[in-house]
Amino acid sequence: MSDSKDLLMVYCTCPDHDAAINMANGIIDTGLAACVNIVPGLTSIYRWQGERQQGTEELLLIKTTVGVYSALEKHISESHPYELPEIIAVPIKVGLPKYLAWVSESCALAPRLDT
């Protein structure tokens, strides 16, 4: 099995399809992820500034590496239309070895931030 300890799945919601496409294109164009899937049609219910909110969103599923994460987080924070974007990273424990290797190779030359 391929070593997946340095791989992450990052979740990020967007307010609409245009924002999701723009975010995904920016992430891929800068080499900060191997792949971004866009999942449309989410209904989100959440508390914001003391009030319960409900709306539709689209979810980005971003496959990247631990080494690129800080630069990805910075990119999302600076280009996202939300004041406080959802950015949640979870480790990828296992997966198809060739796919995991492709994710690692795809992100190998991505810009990194000193942490």
Summary of the structure (lengths in Angstrom):
residues: 115
radius of gyration: 14.6
end to end distance: 29.0
largest distance: 46.5
contacts: 326
relative contact order: 0.31
helix: 33%
strand: 36%
